[in-house]
Amino acid sequence: RQLYERVVKFIESIKGKHKKTLIVTHSGCIRAIYSYCNGEDFQNNLTLKTNHNSIIKCTFKGNKMKAEILL
């Protein structure tokens, strides 16, 4: 739960400040970002399949967010 809260705080701190941002992180944070951006329960995504080279794309438009796994 602490990991998720730290990730949410970080995403909120950078959201809207840059046109594009690259974040390099581990699978736990990837799952947290994915969960937060899609409005899903982090606990339900703990088994979300991520590879060592996973890429997710997060889109922010106003108050709406969406994350999709690209690789």
Salt bridges, closest charged atoms under 4 A:
GLU5 OE2 - ARG1 NE 3.47
GLU12 OE2 - LYS15 NZ 3.17
